[in-house]
Amino acid sequence: MASHVQSSRSLPNPAPGLSYWQRTTRGFQHLHENKDASLPSSSPYVIVGSGIAGGLTAFELIEGGVKAEEIVILEAREAASGASSRNAGHVRPDAFRGFSAYAKVHGGEQALKIINNERLVLDRVAQFTQKHNVQCDFNLATTFDVCMTPEFAAYEAESLEAFKSAGGDTSHIKFYEGAEAESKTRVPGAVAAYEWPAGSSHPAKLAQFLLQAVISKGTKLFTFCPAIEVKRNDSDPSLWDVKTSRGVITAEKVVHCTNAHAAQLLPHLEAYMRPNRAQAQSLVPVPAFSGAGILQSTYSLRYSLHHFYSLIQRQGDGTLVLGVSRSNPTLSPETIASRLSTDDSKFNDEIVQDALRSFGTLFPDYNYDATMHGEGLDHAWTGIIGMTTDSVPFVGAIESLPGQYICAGFNGHGMARIFTCAPGLVKLMLGANWSETGLPECFQSSEERLSRLSGGDLPSIW
């Protein structure tokens, strides 16, 4: 307990390593925006965090009638430097797998809403990128949940049946088993597989588009300006003083889009929001996965609920992005324990070797030992995921701190949640009721929720 509590209240590492996505977007003109500029003394709206959640919150506020110049975004490092630009590239809703686990924590009605909301997010991302012509390599395709053990195949079958029995829509889900599962997925040894609509994207390009859009309208972004503390203003208790490394800015409304780092500014959330370091690798494909052999679907390749590998292949350059689960019985106890950290400055070589070895087992056609110069492992990186004790995000007003709001704690599933969570938050900020957000009630940030969670940890969905 002590190890993660200590790390859960920390600013982002000032010297992070770069992800594959960040290495390919170094030309973004606002990467170091206002790095040395003076911070204004006040702003009606201050958003802490410049990732997809922060950028989309600013975008939606402007769409809702807020003047762009009334919004300031603070970022501790370069623009969109956190988890948004470090993920594995998935826009992947859960079609049914998490239903039973969600139901145990939140009840069947909320579990249905959670699953349905994720399906809606995929539609929202597709519509947004098309409407605004976002050049983020968004690819609407399908995804496979590949069951690599009979035990996990049985778990998935039970989850699907429970979801259907509760009234869940399964019309978009296809099922394969045995030889057909192996043929459809190209994975020898696949026991079963489920396929449904999903997508992939270049997440850094999406985050940067949002920032570009709001900056062009007058919003100010201050990079390398970490928020250190938020306190009531001495002269007017309805205002908030946001203390940064470059001075204090007073705000009417403060929005926390800091995900795994939320407890730094909101210490009362320390017991309910935990950082968890994840790792991904990029691979340059061999001929079998190039040209006509490129993978058209994305993957979650699962040995158990918490032991899995994720995979996408970019349709343009063919790069494979291989993610590794945060709990993996094949890793040493030291490596598993190290995931409870906010240090994204380096990667773990044991995880790299496990990922490559497992990838070669899952896709033997890759034949890693026969790669030519330039093929194979390209890069490895880490990102800090914000986990919550009930496996759903915190969204809404912070009741004990009137004028402060939160949109964080995405449990490594932000791209299946942010595009309804951030717009929902903005509706609340502009006067709407929770029912008007369309979000599951269990997402709502409230004192009642914290009181309920204080009884102890709940099982993790992911």
N, C-alpha and C positions, 0 to 999 in steps of 0.2 A: 504493500500500500504506500509506504513512504516514498519509494522510488518514483512512482508516477505522480504523486501529489507534488513532489518537489519540481518535477519537470512540467507539470500542467500549468504552472503559473510562471511563464517566462515569455520574454519577447522573442520574435523570430531570430534565428541565428544570423548575426550580421555578415557572415561570410559563407553563404550557401553554395553548394555545387549547382551546376546547371543540368536541367533535364534535356532530353532529346528535343522537346518542344521549344525550350528556351534557346537552345543552340541554333535553332533554325529561324529565330525571329529577332536576331540581334539588331536588325535595322529599324525596329519600331521607333518612330520619332519621339514618342513620349516616354520612352523607357526610363529616362532619368528626369522626368518632368519636374521643374521647380526644385531641383535638388539643392540649390544654394539660395533660393529666393526667400524673402522674408515672409513669415506666416502672418496672415491677417489676424487682427485682434478678435474678430467675431465673425460668425456666419450663422444664419438661421438653421442650417442643416450641416452636420458633420458626420460623414460616413467613415468608419475606421475599417480599412481593408479594401484593396483594389482588385480583388479577384472577381470571378463571375458574379458572385452574390452581391458584392459591393457595386460593381459596374452596372448590373441590371437594376439594382435598387435605385441608383441615380437616374438611369434611363427611364424607369417607370415613374419616378417622381416628376420628371420633366414632362412625360406624356400625360401625367395627371394634372398638370397646370402649375407646378412649382417652377419658378424662374431658375434657369440653369445656374445663373451667377449667385444664387443663394445656397449653392451646394459646394462644400469642400470635401474632398476625399483625401484621407491620410493613409500613407503606405510606409511601413517600416523599412522596406528595401526598395528594389527597383519595381516598376509597375508590374502588377499581377505576378508577383514572385513566389506566391505560396502554392497551396495544393491545386488550385485551378490550372496552373501551368506545369504541374508535376504528375498528373494522373495518368492512367493507362489508355486514355483516348476513347473510352466507351461512352455511349449514350444508350444505356441498357436498362430498360424497366424490368422489374421482377414480375414475371407473368403469373406465378403461383407459389414458388418455392417457399417464400417466407411466411405464407399465410398462417400455418399452424403455430409457428413461433410467435408471430405478432398476436395471434388470437390469445395465446396463453398470457401475454403481457397486457394487452389492450382490449381484449374481447373480440368476438367475431365480427361485429358491425364495423369497428374501427379497422380491423385487419383487412376487410373488403375495401374500405375507403383508401387505405394505404396502397394496396395493389392497384386499384383503379386510378389513383392519382398519378402513379408512376407511368402508366400507359398514356395518360393525358400529357405528361411532360414530354414524352417522345414526340407527340403531335405538335406541341408548342415549340419545341426546338426546330423541328422541320419547317413549320410555318414561319417562324422568326427569321431563320437563315434565308429562306426563299424571299420573303417580303422585303427584307433589307439588303438582299444580295450580299450576304456575309461570306467573305472568302476565307472560310475556315475548314475547307475540305470535308464538309459534312456529307456523309454517305449513308443514306437510308437503305438498309438491307435486312438481314435476319441474323439471329444469334442462336447458338446451340448451347444448351446445358447438357454436357456429356457426362454420363454416370460411368465412372471407371471401376466401381465395385458393386457387387450385388447388394450390399448393405445400403449403399447410397441410392441405388436404383429403387429399392424398396421404400426408402425415406421419401424420395421424390413422388413415387406413385401414391403414397399415403397423403402427401401434401396436396397433390392434384385432386384427389378424391374429396378431401376435406374442403378445398376451395370450391369445387363444383357443388357439393352438398349445401354449402352456405349461400349458393346463388351466384357464384363467380362465373364470368363469361370465359369459356375456354375455346371459343370458335376459331380464334386466331392461332391456336397452339397445335403443332403437329408432333406426333410421337413415332419414334422408330426404336427397334430393339434388335439385338443380335447382329447378323450379317448386314441387315439394312442400315442399322445405326453406324456400323463400321464404314460402309460404303458412302453414306451421306456425309459423314464428318471427316473421312479420310484418317480416322484414328483406329488402328488395329487394337482390339481388346476392349473397345467401347461396349459396355453392357447394354446401355440404352441411351437415347438422346431425345431431347425436346427442342423444338425450333419455334421461334416466334419473331415478330418484327422488332428491330432494334437499329441502332445506328452507331456511327463513330465520327470523330471530328478531330481537328487540330485544336485542342483546348486553349492554348496560348493565343492563337489567332482570334478565337471567339472572345476571350477576355479583352484582348487589345482592341477589337472592333468596338466593344461597348465603351471602353475608355475614350477612344478616338471620337465616338459619336457624342458623348456628353461634354468632352473638352471643347469640341468644335462649336458647341452651343453656348459655352461660357462657364462651365463648371471648372473649378480649379483642383488639380491633383498635385499633391506634394509628396514626392518620393523621398526615401531615406529620412523620414520624419516619423519615427515610432511614437505612438501614443503610450504614455507611461502610466497615467492615472486620470480618472475622471472624478471631479469633486463638485459639490454645489458651489455656486458663485456666492461670495460673501455678501455682496450688495443686493442681489436678487436671487433668492433661493429657488425660483422657478427656472433659472438658467444653470447651465453646466459648464464648468471650466475643464477643458481637455488639456492636460499638461503633456507636452511633447518634448523631444530632445532639442527642439528649436524654439521653445516658448509656449505660451498658453493661448488657446483659442476658445472663446466663449460661444456656446451654442444653445439654441432653443431646444433642438432635438439632436440626439446622438444615436447613431445606428451602428451596432456591433456586428460587423461581417467578418469576424476574425477566426471563425471555425475552431480549430484546435487550440488557439491562443485566447479564447474568450475569457477564461478565468483570470488572465492577467489583469484585466480591467474590471471584471465582475467576479471577485473572489468568492461570493456566495454560491457560484456554480462549480466551484473546484471539485466537489465530491461527485458531480453529475456529468462532467465533461472531461474526457481524458484524451491526451494525445496518443497517437499510435503511428509509429513510423513504418511506412510501406515502401516497397522497392519494386522497380521495373527495369527492364532491359530492352534495348533495341537491337535488332538483328538485321543484317543485310542478307536477303534470301539467296539460296543456291538455285540453280536452274529449275529444280522440281517445284519451286514455289515462286517462280518468276514467269513473266509473260502470261500465257494461257493457264498456267498452273497457280496463279495467285488465288488466295483464299477469298471467297466472296462474302462469307459470313464471319461474325465474331464468335468468340468462344468463352465459356467458363468450363474448365475441365476439372471435374471434382472427384476426389477420392472419399471425401467426407464433407460435412457441412463447413468445417473450418480448415480443411486441407485441400487447396485448389490452386489452379493456375488460370490466369485470364490471357486472352490473345486477341489482337486485332492485326490486320494487315492493311496498310495504307494503299489505296487504289492508285495513287499517282506514282510514288517512287518505290512502292513495294516493301517498304520497311515493315518488319514485324515488331510489334510491341508486346512483350511478354511480362505479365505481372505475376507476383508471387503472393500467396496468402500470408496473413500475419501470424497464423498459428500453423506450424508445420512440424509434424513429428519426426521428420527426417533431419531437422536442424538441431544443432547443439543447444543445450539449455541456455548458454550464455548469449547465443544469437537470438533466441526466442525472447529472452528477457530484455534485450537491447531495443526491442520495438517500442518500449514505453519511454519514448524520448521525443524531444522537439529538435533534435540535431539533424538537419537535412544537408549538412556540409559534405558528407561522404557516403559511400555505399559499402555494403558488407560483401566481401568476396565469397564467403561460404554460401550466401544466398545466390550469387551469380552462378557458382558451380552447380548448385542444386537445380537452378532453373535450366541451365544448359543440358544437364544430364536428364532431367525429367522431360524436357522438350524433345530430346533425341529418342526417348522411349515412347512418348505420345505420338510423335511424327517421325518414324524411322526413315521415311523417304528423304528427310532433311540431310542425313548422313554428314553430321558435323565434322567428322574426322577427315572427310575428303574435300573440305572447303578450299577454294582457291584464295589467294591473297585478295583482301578486300571484302570477302564474304564472311558471314558469321557474326560474332559479337561486335557490336559497334560501340555501345555506351551503356552505362548503368547509372541509376540515380535513385534518390529517395524523396519522399514527400510525406508531410505530416497530416494524418487523418484525424478529424475530430470525432471521437466516439462518445455517445451518451449512454447512460446506464439503462435506458429503456429503448435504445436502438432507433429513435426517431429524432428529428431536429427540434430545436427550440426556435419558435417563430412568434413574434408579436411584441406587445408592450411589456416592459419589465415593471411589474406592478409596484414593487417597493421603491422604484426609482422613476417617478413620473417624468416623461420627456425622453427616456431612454428606451431603445428598441433593440431587438436581436433577431438575426437570421443566421444561424450557425448550428454546428453539430450534425453534419450530414452523414456520419458513419461510413465514409468511403463511398457514398452513393449520391454525391452532389449532383451529377449530371442527370440523374433520374428524379431530382427533387427541386433544384434551384429555380427552374423556370415556372413553377407555380408558387414556390415559397416566397421569392422576392416580390413578385407582383401582388401576392396576398398580403404581405407585410405593408406594402405601400398603400393598399386599400385601407388597412387599419390606421395607418398614419394620417390618412386624409379623411378619416371619420367614419369608415364603414364598420359594420358589425362582423364578428367572426364568421357568421353564416354566409356572408357575402364574399368571403375569400375562396370558398369552395374547397378549403383544405380540411384534412381529417382533424377532428377536435383534439386528438392526442398530440398534435404538433404544437399546440398553443402553449406559450410560456406563461406560467401562472404560479402563484404561491401554493395553490392546492396541489399542483403537479409535483412541486419540489417536496412538499410535505409527504406526499404518497411515496416518492422515490427514496426518502430518507430512511425507509425501513431496511434498505440493503440493496445489493446489486441484483440485477435481473439478468436472465440469459441473453447473450448477444445473438442477434439474427445473423450477422455476417461473420 
